[in-house]
Amino acid sequence: MSARRFLFLLASTRENGNTEVMARHAAAYLPVGVEQQWLRLIDHPLPDFTDVRHEGAGVYPEPEGHARTLMDATLAATDVVIASPLYWYSISTPAKRYMDHWSGWMRVPGVGFKDRMRSKTFWGVTAVSHEDFSRAEPLIGTLRLSAEYFGARFGGVLLGYGNRPGDALDDAPGLERARTFFAGEPAIATTRLASPKRTQVIHA
Ligand SMILES: Cc1cc2nc3c(=O)[nH]c(=O)nc-3n(C[C@H](O)[C@H](O)[C@H](O)COP(=O)(O)O)c2cc1C
């Protein structure tokens, strides 16, 4: 794993929450030589994404400011970890806004964003306050299908229990899962769809 560079995107709207506890716990077990970069999305706020894909040439300008920071960090990483709490069964707004901007970065001339995303591994970390973790399926599906869109690898989602800050520290099974979470050898993301005809075209 020595050539790996993990980007941790903290996507909660509060600091030191349960998702962050889980992500930091899992990261502590990465081998020493693996680089880690941590960015808190609320410290790097992005504007709402605007869809101009079908106007004029359909290109986006070089991103500036926080968008530049996030795009460059994404491209520099071998592994992108989206650490988002479960908000209404899915990813948080900061996580979603960041991912929406991928659709613009894919259309910045000369960047090759889409091709470069293919070589990465995507991971998720989430804190769930419901005892039934299957409630996180929309979040898991969003991350897995997005990795699949790029033809990238998907390492899965680390699930932990937590409602109030600090709860994750008492979630022994979650912390145990965190210990080995990044040790896997993720495969290219694939989905076997029951009805492939309805899902052939994706215009991300
Ligand atoms: C806007 C919002 C929506 C939430 N939606 C869900 C939900 O759908 N399912 C759930 O189990 N918990 C839900 N929660 C609870 C959070 O997932 C839980 O408090 C979690 O620990 C927050 O993560 P954090 O500590 O990393 O910020 C929600 C919390 C907020 C603030």
The ligand as an SDF file (V2000), in Angstrom:
LIG
                    3D

 31 33  0  0  0  0  0  0  0  0999 V2000
  -30.4340   16.3650    8.8720 C   0  0  0  0  0  0  0  0  0  0  0  0
  -30.2660   15.0470    9.5770 C   0  0  0  0  0  0  0  0  0  0  0  0
  -30.8240   13.9120    9.0210 C   0  0  0  0  0  0  0  0  0  0  0  0
  -30.6470   12.6720    9.6210 C   0  0  0  0  0  0  0  0  0  0  0  0
  -31.1830   11.5730    9.0280 N   0  0  0  0  0  0  0  0  0  0  0  0
  -30.9630   10.3470    9.5800 C   0  0  0  0  0  0  0  0  0  0  0  0
  -31.4610    9.1820    8.9400 C   0  0  0  0  0  0  0  0  0  0  0  0
  -32.0650    9.2280    7.8820 O   0  0  0  0  0  0  0  0  0  0  0  0
  -31.2160    7.9860    9.5140 N   0  0  0  0  0  0  0  0  0  0  0  0
  -30.5120    7.8700   10.6810 C   0  0  0  0  0  0  0  0  0  0  0  0
  -30.3000    6.7540   11.1500 O   0  0  0  0  0  0  0  0  0  0  0  0
  -30.0130    8.9640   11.2990 N   0  0  0  0  0  0  0  0  0  0  0  0
  -30.2230   10.2000   10.7840 C   0  0  0  0  0  0  0  0  0  0  0  0
  -29.7140   11.3290   11.3860 N   0  0  0  0  0  0  0  0  0  0  0  0
  -28.8790   11.1670   12.5990 C   0  0  0  0  0  0  0  0  0  0  0  0
  -27.4120   11.2070   12.2270 C   0  0  0  0  0  0  0  0  0  0  0  0
  -27.0870   10.2770   11.2490 O   0  0  0  0  0  0  0  0  0  0  0  0
  -26.5520   10.9240   13.4650 C   0  0  0  0  0  0  0  0  0  0  0  0
  -26.8110   11.9010   14.4700 O   0  0  0  0  0  0  0  0  0  0  0  0
  -25.0840   10.8890   13.1560 C   0  0  0  0  0  0  0  0  0  0  0  0
  -24.3780   10.4990   14.3210 O   0  0  0  0  0  0  0  0  0  0  0  0
  -24.5830   12.2520   12.6760 C   0  0  0  0  0  0  0  0  0  0  0  0
  -23.2500   12.0860   12.2590 O   0  0  0  0  0  0  0  0  0  0  0  0
  -22.0650   12.9970   12.8040 P   0  0  0  0  0  0  0  0  0  0  0  0
  -22.0210   12.7650   14.3110 O   0  0  0  0  0  0  0  0  0  0  0  0
  -20.8580   12.4800   12.1240 O   0  0  0  0  0  0  0  0  0  0  0  0
  -22.3790   14.4130   12.4760 O   0  0  0  0  0  0  0  0  0  0  0  0
  -29.8890   12.5720   10.8160 C   0  0  0  0  0  0  0  0  0  0  0  0
  -29.3540   13.7340   11.3810 C   0  0  0  0  0  0  0  0  0  0  0  0
  -29.5400   14.9490   10.7770 C   0  0  0  0  0  0  0  0  0  0  0  0
  -28.9320   16.1910   11.4000 C   0  0  0  0  0  0  0  0  0  0  0  0
  1  2  1  0
  2  3  1  0
  2 30  2  0
  3  4  2  0
  4  5  1  0
  4 28  1  0
  5  6  2  0
  6  7  1  0
  6 13  1  0
  7  8  2  0
  7  9  1  0
  9 10  1  0
 10 11  2  0
 10 12  1  0
 12 13  2  0
 13 14  1  0
 14 15  1  0
 14 28  1  0
 15 16  1  0
 16 17  1  0
 16 18  1  0
 18 19  1  0
 18 20  1  0
 20 21  1  0
 20 22  1  0
 22 23  1  0
 23 24  1  0
 24 25  2  0
 24 26  1  0
 24 27  1  0
 28 29  2  0
 29 30  1  0
 30 31  1  0
M  END
$$$$
